Amino acid sequence: MIAYATVQRAMFEAMRRAATALPPDVAAALQRAREEETDPLALKHLDVSLENFRMAAEGNGLICGDTGYPLLFVTAGSQTQIEGGFGSLWDAARAATARLTGEAFLRPTMVDPLTRDNPGDNIGPGMPKLELTFSGDGNGLYLVAAPKGGGSEIFGTFYRMMFPSDGEAGIVKFVLECVRAGCYAGKICPPAILGVGIGGTADLCMRMAKEAALLRRVGEHHPNPRVAEMERKLLAASRRLGIGPLGARGTNAVMGVHIETAVTHTAALPVAVNAQCLIGRRWTASIAADNTVSFSGELK
């Protein structure tokens, strides 16, 4: 059985690492962008960001001052057993988040939406946000900690219920409009990782877009050839908009486009876009039934 203390420790450590170290696939994508750009301001933006990431990895601060929304994505097997039951996952997430905030790995950015009161620990209705899914017959837990920055969420979230007749051309047009709106003046801190959800219901569509942005390696294509070709088309078109790092002139407004789809009503064509900023923060923890834990900057 997996102990509650093990879960809490794994959540804390995965989120701490996400706040202080860049995932390898994101770092590689940013280095490729650095080699491509020629505009002096675009290069300066990338150089300053990469230097900040290097300093954070050496223990000097965070990779970004805005630690945003504390998000956790947890996957369990059908044989997984947790001390206190699966409901204890949310208790562990709250405890880990409070400690992370107290130790300044998360900034206290979560406030009441109406009164704007700040509890000071990032804990309140809906936060930290934990998504639990089940997969396979294993007995462990796999979690991804993703402190998602406010800029990418505030300025990089879009939804539209399109007409089925709009088709693929309409989807491409809408997504490119979202890239331009979000990357203008560097609002979502590009180069962005763009998640696109197509189909399902409105809430499922938005969830797919967010998970596509956060839970896929940069540039990893969808297994469906038609969807993968659409990802390539959107990335190529985004590179021709003339927007580069942090909104400067350039090529790399987007470093990856990831699409997820779900079946939908015959009268509907819902499309959602959710952006992740250039730091692409996420770190994983794998917890075995014997309570051993391993951490990685690579997604499974």
N, C-alpha and C positions, 0 to 999 in steps of 0.2 A: 504494500500500500504506500502511496506517495504521501509524505507528511506535509501538513499545512506549512510548517516552517520552511520546508524545502521549496515549496511553491512561492512563498513570499520572497525568499532570498533570490530565487531565479528571476522573478519579475523585477526586483530591485536592480539586480546586476545587469540584466538585459537592457533595461531602460537607461541605466547609468552609462553603459557602453555606447548605446545609440546616441546619447547626448554628447559624447566625447570623442567618438571615432567614426570616420567615414566608411561605409560599406565598400569593399574592394571593387565591385562592379560599377558603383557610382564614381569612385575615384578614377577608374580607368576611363570612363566616359568623359569626365571633365578634362582629363589629360589630352584626350583626342580632340576635344573642343579647343583646348589651348593651342594645339598644333595647327589647327585650321584657321583660327581667327587672325585677321590682319589689322583691324581697326585698333588704334592705340588705347581708346577707352575700354573697349571690350577686353583687350589683353590685360589692362590694369585691373579690371574687375575680377578676372579669373585669377590673376597672380595674387591679389590681396586675399581672395577666398581660399586659395590653395595654401597660402602661408598660414592663415588662421587655422585651417584644418591640421596642418603639421604641428603647430603649437599646441592645439588641443590634445592631439595624440600623445604629446610629450608631458601632459599633465598641467598645461597652462590654460585653464578655462574650458569653455564649451565650444563646439563647432559653430554654434549660432546662439546669440543672446536670447532669441525668441524660441523658447522650448515648446510653445504651442499647446496643442491638445494631447493629453496622455491617452494613447490608444493601445490596446492589447488584443491580439488575435490568437486564440488558443484552439488547438486541435487535440482531441482525445481519441483513443481507440475504444472499441466496444468492451474491452476487458479492463479498462483503466479504473482504478479505485483511488479515491482521494480522502484523506482524513477530514471528516466533517461533511463529506458529500460534495457534489459539484457546486452547490451554492457557496461553499467556502472560497471559491475562486474569486468572487467579487470582494469578499472580506480581505483576502490576501492582496488584491489589486489596490484597495483603498489604503491598506497599511503600507504597502510599498510606495505608493504615490506620496503619502504624507511624509515618509522618511526621505524620499528623493527631493521633495520640496524643502524640507527642513535642512537638508545638507546642500542645497543650492544646485542640484543637478537638474531640477525643474524650477522655472520661475512661477510664482503664484499668479497665473494669468486667467484662471477660470473664475468668472463672476456671475452673479445672478443676472439674467437677461433684462429684467425690468428695473430692479432697484440699483443694480450695478454694485451691490455689496460684494466684497471679496473675502471669502473665508480664510484665505491665506495658506491653504494647503492643497488647492486644486481638487477638492472633494465636494461633491454636491450631486443633485439629481442628474443622472446620466454620465457623470464623470467620477473616476476614470471610466472610459468606455471599453467594455470587454465583449468581444464576439466569440462565442463558443460554437464549434462545429465538431462533428464526429466523423472519423474516417478510418476504415480498416479494422482489424481484429487485434491490434496491439494493446499494451497495458501501460503505455507511457503518456507523456504530455509533450506537445511541441508548441512553443509560443513565440510570437513575433511582437516585440515592443517597438512602437513607432510613434515617437513624439512629433506630431505633425504641426509644422509652423503655421502661424495665423495668417500670414500673407497669402500663402498658396490656397488656404481654405476659404478665406474671405473673398479674394479676387479671382480665384481659379475654379469656382464651382458654378456650373451652368446646367440647366435642364430645359428641354423643350419637347412637347408632345407634337410630333410631326404627323403629316398625312402619309399613309402608306405609299401614295403616288409620288411623294418626294424622293423615295428610293435612295440608293447609294449616293447619287450626286447631291441630293439635299443634305444627307448626313455629312458628307465631306465639306460642303459649304458652311454648315453650322459649326463644325469643329474648328475650321480655320478661322471663322469669326471669333470663336472663343479664344483661340491662341492669340490672335491680334489684340483682343480686349484685355486679356490677362497679362500679356507680356509688355504691353505699352507702358513705357516709363519704368519698366522693371517691377511691376506691381506683385507678380508672383515669384520674383527672384529667379528668372531663367538663367541657364538652360533648365527647363522643366521636364519632369517625367509626366506624361499625359496619360491619364486613364480615361477610357471611353466605355460607357455601358450602352448597349443597344438591346431593346426589348424588355420583356417582363412587365411589371407594374412600375409606377413612379418610384416607389421606395426601393424596389429591387434594382431598378436601373441605376439609381444613385449609388447603391451599395456596390454594384459591379464596377462602376467607374472608380470608386475610391480604392477598392481592393486591387483593381488592375494597376493603379498608380503606385500602390504601396507594397504589394506582395508578389511582384514579378521582377526578375533581374532586368536591368536596363537593356532594352533591345531584344529581349526574348520574345519570339513570335508565337502567336496563337497556333495550335495544332491544325485548325481548319485552314486549308490553303486560301480560300477566298477571303477569310478574315485577315490572315497574315498579309495578303497582298494589299488589303485596304490599309493596314498598319504602315506598310512601306510607302504607299501612295501619300498618306497623310504626313508622314515624316518628311518625305521629299518636298511636298508642297510647303510645309512649315519652314523649311530651310530656304525657301525662295521669297519669304516675306520681307527680308531685309532687316529683321530684328535679331540681335545677338544677345550675349550675356548681359544680364541686369538691364536690358532694354536698350543697350547701345546698338549702333549699327553693326550688322554682322550676319552670321549664318545660323548659329546655334541657339535659337529661341527654345528649341525642344531637343532633348537628347534621346528620347524614346517615346513611342506611342504604343500603348497596350490596350487592346480591345477585348471586352468580354460580352457575350451575348446570351440571351434567354428567349424562349418562345414567348409570344405575346398575343394579344387579342387581334383578330383579323382586321379590325377597324383602326388599330393603333400602330404607331411607330415611335415609342418613347426613346429619347437619346439624352444621355447625361455625360458631362465632362467634369472630371475632378483632377486638379493638378497637384503634383508634389514639387517642391522647390529644388534648387540645385543640390542641396545637401542630402536629399533622399534618405533621411535618418531611419534606420531600422537595425535591430540586432536580434538574434534568435537564441532561444534556450531550449535544449532537449532534456527532458527529465525522464529517467528510467524508473521502473517500478522499484528498484533497489535504492532509489533516492540519489543516485549519481546524476550530476548535471554537467552538460557540455554547452559551451557558448560558441557562436559563430557569427561573423559578418556576412556569411553567404546564406542565401535561402535554399531550402531543400528543393 
